[in-house]
Every structure is written in structure tokens, then in C-alpha cells.
Amino acid sequence: MTLLSTRNLTKRYAGVLANEAINFDLPQGQIRALIGPNGAGKSTFVGMLSGRIPTTSGSVTFDGKDISALPAHARIALGIAYTFQITSVFAGLSVHENVALAARRRLGRDGAAVDAKVADSLSRVGLADRATQIAGDLSYGHQRILEIAMGLAQDPRLFILDEPTQGLAESEIADFKTLIRSLGGATTILLIEHNMSVVMETAEAITVLSNGTVLADGTPAQIRADPAVQAAYLGTADA
């Protein structure tokens, strides 16, 4: 079943096309990576998916419903969670309370249910032993992982991760790969990532953007072997 799709999705800024006529299908339960060189239009595309950037034309469909006109908060309520390139944790609150704030979006004020969800989310990302620590005192890498826990606490049907390994140490990246693989099937994941080892080792399928359009779709092996992708992206220093 296709969970998310776009048809002819286009964004124009003062005559400049950031994205042009993108057709995209994301099956339920799949881990899909979105890659491409800087300036390819990845952030604009994801912004239109999440409702943070209005479309110029085209449509976004989620679970069979046209959500093109819905604002970001309404898409969150439908089950779309989105982590940013820059951490968005509440630095003055504890790790537990950060995740609890996210959990309350889905569970309301049921304290026992919220606490259980927080414990489960922190355990899944390996931060259970840091629940009482102030979030601002965490390393940058642990703040990124905390942000993932905040997303998981919302029980997302679609989890969009925007450059999640940016700033992580190699050991943290290895743990992140394990975490993402463990989420596959239960949660649909769209991973925007420059680290090719993360992409190739976690994604079941890859979409490549270049100059605001879809250059290629396929399995990691197909994308790695695609001459057009090699020329546009994988053979560059940006990869």
C-alpha cells in the first residue's frame, strides 16, 4: 500500500523552479532515502511534504487523502513526524520532559500512558539512562538522538528524518544505523541524508533529486550502478 504520494509537485520562487513536477510514491513500512547534491531541491520537497512550505502546484496525498492544503500541525495530527537538520529540543528541560511533551500531542494528559511512552521511546534510542539529564547538557549527537525519541513518542505513521547523522561521531552513526533498521516495517521512514554509508546500509529504496526533479529511483544497488547518478552525485566530493 502507498502511504504517501505526490503528483506533479512543483515549487516556484519568483520564477525560479526549486522543484518541478515531482511524482513520488512511498509504500507503507518502507525505509526510503532521499539524496542529491546541494541545491537539488531536497529541503523544498520535504518542506512541501510536511506542510511547512506551500506548493505552487501539484498534490500531496497521505493514506489516500489529499493533504495539499493542510498546514503542518494538521499533518502532524495525521501521523507525520519531521525532525529538522538543526536540533529542536528544549534545552532547559530534562530528557524525559522533552519526550513527554511530544507524547502528549498524541496521548493528552494521561500521565501513566505518557510516562510509559517516554520510557519506551528512550529505551528504543538508547537514552533510558539519561532520562533525568537536562537536554541542553547532552552532547550534540545525543540531542539529535533525543529528537528522534521525541518523534517516536508521537507514534508516527511517517517519520521524516532530515540529515539525522549530521554532527554525529562514527560510533553514534553506527548506533543510528542499527536504530533505523530496527524501525523498518513498523514505521515508514523518509531519510534525507548525505552520508552514503548510512543510506546504502539502511534504505530499502532511494530517490535521487537533481536540479529540482527526480533523477532516479531504485534499490541501493541500482542507484550505486546508475551512470546518471554517478555523474550527478555519487562521484562528487559532496557524496
N, C-alpha and C positions, 0 to 999 in steps of 0.2 A: 504494500500500500504506500502511495506517495503522501508524505506528511506535509511537505512544503513545496510549492512550485511558483515559478514566475513565468510570465509570458510577455515578451516584448518590453521588458522593464528598461526604462530609459530615464536618465537624469541629465539635464542640460543646465549649465551655469552661464548665463549671459552669452549664449551662442556656442559655448564650448561643451562638447559631449563628454561627460565623465563616464557614463555607461550608456550603451546603445543596444536596444532590442535584445536583452538577455533572456534566454529561455533556460530554465534551470529546474531540475527535479531532484528532490531529496527523499529517498524512501525512509519509512519509519524504521528506527532501530539502527540505521547506518551511521558509521563514523566517516564523514566526508571532509576532506581538506580542501581549502580554497587558497591557491597560491598564485604568484605572479610577481613581476618586478615592481619596484616602487613606481607609483603613478599609474598602475594598471587599472585602478578603479575598485579595488577590493573594499576599502573603507566606505566608499559611497554605496556600493552594492549592499553591504551588510547594514549600513545605516537605513537603507530603504526597507530591508527585511524586518528590522527591529522597530521601525516606525519613527526613528529619530531624524530621518531625512525624508522630506516629502518627494514623491515621484513626479516626474514631468509627464510621463505616460506609461502605459502598461499596467500589469496587475501582479499582486502577490496573493497567493491562495494558501491557507493553512487549514489542514484537516477538512478540505472540501469547501471552506468558506472564504469568500473574497474579503481580505482584511486590508486592502489597499488604502482605505480611508481611515483606518483606525489609528489613534495615537499610540505612542509607545506603552503607556500604562495599561491600555486595554489589551495590547498584545501580551504583556506580561501576565495579565489575568487569564489569558487563554493557555498559558503554559510555555511561553518563550522567555528564556533567561539569557542575558547577554552580559559577559564580562568585558571590561574595557582594556585597552592597551596600557592604561595607567591605573594603578590600584585605586579603588574607590571604597576602601574600608574606613570605618570611623575610628580614627587613631586614638581618641581618648577613652574608648570603651574597651571592655575585655573581649577576648576572642569569642567567648560564649555569647555575650550580648550582641556582638556583630551578627552572628549566625541566627540568634533568636529574633532579631529584627527582621531578617529575611524570612524566617519560618512563619512569623506572624502574618505575613502577606497571604499565606495560604490557609493557616490554621486558626487565625484570630487570636483570642485571648485565653485559649485553653492551655494553661500553664504546663500541665503534665504532658500534653501532646507536643508542645513546643520544646520542652526540655528533652523529650525522647528523640525528637527530630534533630535537635542540636547535637546530642550525643552521637547519633548515628552518622550525621554528616561529618563531624570532626573525626570520628573513627575511620571513615572511608578515605579521608585525605591524609591521615596520619598526624593529626594535630590534637588528639584527645588529651595528651599530657600537657597541653598549653592552654587549656580552656580558661583558666583564670588570669592568664597573662594579658597585659594591656596591648592592644593590637599595634599601637604605634611603636612599641618596643621590639616587635618582631623584625627579623631581617626582611629585606625587600622580597626575597624569594618566598619566605613563609607568608608574607602578606598576599602574594599572588595566589598561593595555595588556599589561604583563608577566603579569598574572593571566590574560588571555586566551591568551597564548602558552603558559602552563602548562596551560590546558585543552586547547588544540590538540595539545600534546605527548602527550596520552593517546589521541589518535585517537578522539574521542567520536563515537558514533552520534547522540547527542542532546546538544546544548550549551545549557544554560540560563544565560542572562546576566541577572543581577539588577541593574538600574539601572547599566549599564556606563558611561554617559556622565556620571554624577554627578561633579561637580568638574572635568570636562574643559574646557579652553579651546575657543573656537569653531573654531580651526584643527585641534585634536585631534579634535573631534566630526566635522569634515568627513572626516578620515582614517579615523575609525571607521566612518562610513557606507560608504566605499569598501571597507574590510576586510570588513564584514559581507556586502555584496553579492558579494564575491569567494568567500565561503564557501558561498553558496546552492547547493543541488543536491547537493554532496558531503557536507555536514553538515546535519543537521536542527537548526534553531535556534529556541528559545523565548526571546523577548526581552521582559523586563519593564522598561518604560521610560515615563518621564513626558514626555520631550522629543518633542513631536509631529512635529517635522521629521524626527527620526530614525525614528520609527515609520512615517510616511507615505512616506518615501523608501526604506526598506529592506524593510519587511514585505510579503509576498505576501497575507497574511490577518491579520485582527485579531480577537481575542476580548476583549470588554468585560465586566468584572465590576462589579457594583454591589450593595451590601448582601449580599455573600456568594454571589450567584447570577450566572449568565450572563445579561447584559442583551442582548447582540447578538453575532453572528458575521458576518464578511463581508470583502470586499475593502476596501482603504483608501478607495476612492471610496464604497462602500456605507456604511461606518461614518461617514465625514465627513458624509454626507447624511441619516443616521438621526436623526429628531427626538427619539427617546428618549435616544439617546446625547448629542445636543446638550444636552438638558436636564439629564442626569445628570453629564456630564463635560466635553465639549469646549467648552461655553460658559462654564465656570467659570474662575476665576483659576488653579486648580490645573493646568489644562491647559498 
